[in-house]
Amino acid sequence: MGGVRRLVVVMLFEGVDLLDVTGPPEVFALLRRETGDDGGYQVVLAGESMGPVTTAAGVRVLPDLTFEEASGRAIDTLLVPGSVEVDGEGRVHALADAGIVGWVRTLAARSRRIASVCVGAHLLAAAGLLDGRRATTHWSTAQQLAADHPSVEVDADPIFIRDGGVWTGAGITACLDLSLALVAEDFGEAVALRIARQLVMYLKRPGGQSQFSVPVEPVSTTPRMAGLRHYVAEHLAGPLTIADLARHAHVSERQLTRVFKTELGMTPAAYIEAARVEAARNRLETTDDTLDRVASACGFGTADTLIRAFRRKLDTTPTAYRSRFRRSG
């Protein structure tokens, strides 16, 4: 790697999510330990002033330099975290302060590579950096991102997405996966995997990995929907048509579709496929069943149908998924 260190600037502002700020530097710091080289990354925190910044966790963090000072540097990677507010009904709303957005635009012009962490994607979008690009963010604000910025192709499923020199990551611990991907791009996959082991991460997840599983999606708001989800889980191996679900719920197919759209944000068919993919993922991780057996047990019918569903939902194949995520014993 040599002695040249790549400058990474992490933006700081009031209410920023703490892990978004501290997670990536932990990954970058382990690079030196794993390689024994003085090169790698120089990580600095930049704020509007040199005063302490209070994060959403209540922990105060001190910047290393100001945004203005950072704008005079040649930045290798600009990391943009995010912040949210929660209303009285528990709804999460991503924030995009106009002043911070202006600094994002300024610093991005000085950067070789730009990456947002969690809801930081909203700041990139407000700065016009995601126009015409595919991007992700935390699933709880994905609909807001799509509504506020129709020129952005929002995909709420992957844990991170790269579109040219712009990277966007999903929420919480996905910042570690995104950071590892940046290390892999710069210094190779082998080094990134060694860092993942030091972080006691089970595996370094690919970007196509879904950021949430069917069982942990937003909880149903009505007993009827909870009953429908339970029915789907118990009948995955069968035909499980929309007509079956409508009969079980004692509603018309049209009303069933409206209920799924309102409460889960997807059609019944999309939910059934997601549930089947989730079940198949579990079998691939925990059994040695053939693809034909997995496909049959999860309602796909054939291995080809299973493979197509995996490509649609996870941007990978069942075989590649198993090789990466198979649990021993």
C-alpha positions in Angstrom: 0.0 0.0 0.0 2.9 2.3 0.6 2.8 5.3 3.0 0.2 7.4 1.2 -3.0 7.7 3.2 -6.4 8.3 1.6 -8.2 11.2 3.3 -11.7 10.2 4.5 -13.9 13.0 5.7 -16.9 12.1 7.9 -19.4 14.9 8.2 -20.7 16.0 11.6 -23.8 17.9 12.5 -26.3 18.2 15.4 -28.5 15.1 15.9 -26.4 12.9 13.6 -26.7 9.1 14.3 -23.7 8.1 16.4 -23.0 4.7 14.8 -23.0 6.3 11.3 -20.1 8.4 12.5 -18.1 5.9 14.5 -18.7 2.7 12.6 -16.8 3.4 9.4 -13.7 4.7 11.1 -13.5 1.5 13.2 -13.3 -0.5 9.9 -10.7 1.8 8.4 -8.6 1.8 11.6 -8.3 -2.0 11.5 -6.7 -1.8 8.0 -3.4 -0.7 9.5 -3.5 -3.5 12.1 -4.2 -6.1 9.5 -1.6 -5.0 7.0 1.1 -3.5 9.2 1.4 -0.7 6.7 1.4 3.1 7.5 -0.7 3.7 4.4 -4.4 3.2 4.3 -6.8 5.9 5.5 -6.6 9.2 7.4 -10.0 9.7 8.9 -11.1 13.1 10.0 -14.4 14.4 11.4 -15.6 17.7 9.9 -18.2 20.1 11.4 -19.6 23.5 10.8 -17.4 24.8 13.6 -14.8 23.3 16.0 -17.4 23.1 18.8 -18.7 19.8 20.1 -21.6 18.1 18.2 -24.3 16.3 20.1 -25.3 13.1 18.4 -28.8 11.5 18.5 -27.5 9.2 21.2 -26.6 12.2 23.4 -22.9 11.5 23.0 -20.9 14.7 22.1 -18.2 14.4 19.4 -15.5 16.9 18.6 -14.6 17.7 15.0 -11.0 17.6 13.7 -11.6 20.5 11.3 -14.4 22.6 9.8 -16.3 22.1 6.6 -14.5 25.2 5.2 -11.1 23.8 6.0 -12.1 20.4 4.5 -13.2 22.1 1.3 -9.5 23.1 0.7 -8.3 19.5 0.9 -8.3 16.8 -1.8 -10.8 14.3 -0.3 -10.6 10.6 -1.3 -13.9 9.6 0.3 -16.7 11.8 1.7 -18.9 10.0 4.2 -22.3 11.5 4.8 -24.3 10.2 7.8 -27.9 11.2 8.5 -30.3 12.2 11.2 -34.0 11.7 11.8 -36.9 13.0 13.9 -39.7 10.8 15.2 -43.2 12.3 15.4 -45.8 11.7 18.1 -47.1 8.7 16.3 -43.8 7.0 16.1 -43.2 7.8 12.4 -39.6 8.4 11.3 -38.7 11.3 9.1 -35.3 11.9 7.7 -33.9 15.4 8.0 -32.0 17.4 5.4 -30.9 20.8 6.8 -30.3 23.3 3.9 -27.0 24.4 5.3 -25.6 20.9 5.6 -26.9 20.1 2.1 -24.9 23.0 0.8 -21.7 21.7 2.4 -22.4 18.2 1.1 -22.5 19.7 -2.4 -19.3 21.7 -1.8 -17.3 18.8 -0.3 -18.6 16.3 -2.9 -17.0 18.4 -5.6 -13.6 17.9 -3.8 -14.1 14.1 -3.4 -13.1 11.2 -5.5 -15.8 9.0 -4.0 -19.0 9.8 -2.0 -20.8 7.5 0.3 -23.9 8.0 2.5 -24.7 6.0 5.6 -28.3 5.2 6.5 -30.5 8.2 6.0 -27.6 10.3 4.8 -28.9 9.4 1.4 -31.5 12.1 1.9 -28.7 14.7 2.1 -27.1 13.4 -1.1 -30.4 13.5 -2.9 -31.1 17.0 -1.7 -27.7 18.0 -3.0 -28.6 16.6 -6.4 -26.0 13.9 -6.2 -28.4 11.0 -6.7 -30.3 12.4 -9.7 -30.7 9.6 -12.2 -28.9 7.1 -9.9 -30.1 4.0 -8.1 -29.8 4.4 -4.3 -30.8 2.8 -1.0 -31.4 4.1 2.5 -32.9 2.7 5.7 -36.2 1.0 4.9 -38.1 3.2 7.3 -37.4 6.3 5.2 -37.3 4.8 1.7 -40.8 5.9 0.8 -39.9 9.5 1.9 -36.8 9.5 -0.2 -38.7 8.3 -3.3 -41.5 10.8 -2.7 -39.2 13.8 -2.1 -36.8 13.0 -5.0 -38.6 11.3 -7.9 -35.5 11.5 -10.1 -33.8 9.0 -7.7 -34.3 5.2 -8.3 -34.9 4.1 -4.8 -34.4 0.4 -3.9 -35.1 -0.2 -0.2 -33.9 -3.8 -0.2 -30.1 -4.0 -0.6 -27.8 -3.2 2.3 -25.7 -0.9 0.0 -25.6 0.1 -3.6 -22.8 1.5 -5.7 -23.7 3.6 -8.7 -20.5 4.9 -10.3 -18.6 6.9 -7.7 -21.6 7.3 -5.4 -22.3 4.7 -2.7 -25.4 4.6 -0.5 -25.9 2.3 2.5 -28.8 1.1 4.5 -29.3 1.6 8.2 -27.5 0.7 11.5 -24.8 -2.0 11.1 -25.0 -1.9 7.3 -22.5 1.0 7.7 -19.9 -1.7 8.5 -20.7 -3.7 5.3 -20.5 -0.6 3.2 -17.1 0.4 4.8 -15.8 -3.1 4.2 -16.9 -2.9 0.5 -14.9 0.4 0.2 -11.9 -1.3 1.7 -12.3 -4.2 -0.7 -12.4 -1.8 -3.6 -9.3 0.0 -2.5 -7.1 -2.9 -1.1 -8.7 -6.1 -2.1 -11.3 -8.7 -0.9 -8.8 -10.7 1.2 -7.9 -7.7 3.4 -11.6 -6.8 3.8 -12.4 -10.3 5.0 -9.6 -10.2 7.6 -11.0 -6.9 8.9 -14.5 -8.5 9.1 -13.1 -11.3 11.2 -11.5 -8.8 13.6 -14.9 -7.1 13.9 -16.4 -10.5 14.8 -18.8 -10.1 11.9 -20.2 -13.5 10.9 -19.5 -12.8 7.2 -18.8 -9.7 5.0 -22.2 -9.4 3.3 -22.5 -8.6 -0.4 -24.4 -5.5 -1.3 -27.3 -7.5 -2.8 -28.0 -9.0 0.6 -31.5 -7.8 1.7 -31.4 -5.3 4.6 -34.4 -6.9 6.3 -36.0 -10.3 6.5 -39.7 -11.0 6.1 -40.2 -11.7 9.9 -38.8 -8.4 10.9 -40.6 -6.2 8.5 -42.9 -3.5 10.0 -45.4 -5.2 12.3 -49.0 -5.6 11.0 -51.4 -3.1 12.4 -54.5 -5.3 12.4 -55.3 -8.8 13.6 -56.6 -9.6 10.1 -53.2 -8.9 8.5 -51.3 -10.7 11.3 -53.6 -13.7 10.6 -52.9 -13.5 6.9 -49.1 -13.4 7.4 -49.4 -16.4 9.7 -51.4 -18.3 7.1 -48.8 -17.5 4.4 -46.0 -18.8 6.6 -47.9 -22.1 7.2 -48.8 -22.7 3.6 -45.6 -21.7 1.7 -45.3 -25.2 0.1 -48.7 -25.1 -1.4 -50.1 -23.1 -4.4 -51.0 -20.2 -2.1 -52.8 -18.0 -4.6 -54.3 -14.6 -4.0 -57.7 -16.3 -4.2 -56.7 -18.6 -1.4 -55.8 -15.6 0.8 -59.0 -13.7 -0.1 -61.1 -16.8 0.9 -59.2 -17.2 4.2 -59.7 -13.5 5.0 -63.3 -13.5 3.8 -62.7 -10.5 1.5 -62.6 -10.0 -2.3 -59.3 -10.2 -4.1 -59.5 -6.5 -4.9 -60.0 -5.7 -1.2 -57.2 -8.1 -0.2 -54.7 -6.3 -2.6 -55.8 -2.9 -1.1 -55.2 -4.2 2.5 -51.7 -5.5 1.6 -50.8 -2.2 -0.1 -52.0 -0.1 2.8 -50.5 -2.1 5.6 -47.3 -3.7 4.1 -46.7 -1.5 1.1 -46.7 -4.4 -1.4 -49.0 -6.6 -3.3 -50.0 -10.1 -1.9 -48.0 -11.7 -4.7 -44.9 -9.7 -3.8 -45.3 -10.6 -0.1 -45.7 -14.3 -0.9 -42.6 -14.3 -3.0 -40.7 -12.4 -0.3 -41.8 -15.0 2.3 -40.8 -17.9 0.1 -37.4 -16.3 -0.5 -36.9 -15.8 3.2 -37.8 -19.5 3.9 -35.4 -20.6 1.1 -32.7 -18.4 2.6 -33.1 -20.2 5.9 -32.9 -23.6 4.4 -29.9 -22.7 2.4 -28.2 -21.5 5.5 -29.1 -24.4 7.8 -29.5 -27.5 5.6 -27.7 -29.4 2.8 -31.0 -29.8 0.9 -30.6 -29.8 -2.9 -32.0 -26.7 -4.8 -34.9 -28.9 -6.0 -35.8 -29.9 -2.4 -35.5 -26.2 -1.2 -37.7 -25.0 -4.1 -40.3 -27.7 -3.5 -40.4 -27.0 0.3 -40.7 -23.3 -0.1 -43.4 -23.3 -2.9 -41.3 -22.4 -5.9 -41.9 -25.7 -7.6 -38.7 -25.8 -9.6 -35.1 -24.9 -9.0 -35.2 -22.5 -12.0 -38.1 -20.6 -10.4 -36.2 -20.4 -7.1 -33.1 -19.1 -9.0 -35.1 -16.4 -10.8 -36.7 -15.2 -7.5 -33.3 -15.0 -5.8 -32.0 -12.9 -8.7 -35.0 -10.5 -8.4 -35.0 -10.2 -4.6 -31.3 -10.5 -3.7 -29.3 -10.0 -6.9 -27.5 -13.3 -6.4 -28.1 -17.1 -6.9 -29.1 -19.7 -4.3 -25.8 -21.4 -4.8 -23.7 -18.3 -4.3 -25.9 -17.4 -1.3 -25.3 -20.8 0.4 -21.6 -20.7 -0.2 -21.4 -17.4 1.7 -24.0 -17.9 4.4 -24.1 -21.6 5.2 -23.9 -22.1 8.9 -21.7 -25.0 10.1 -23.1 -27.7 12.3 
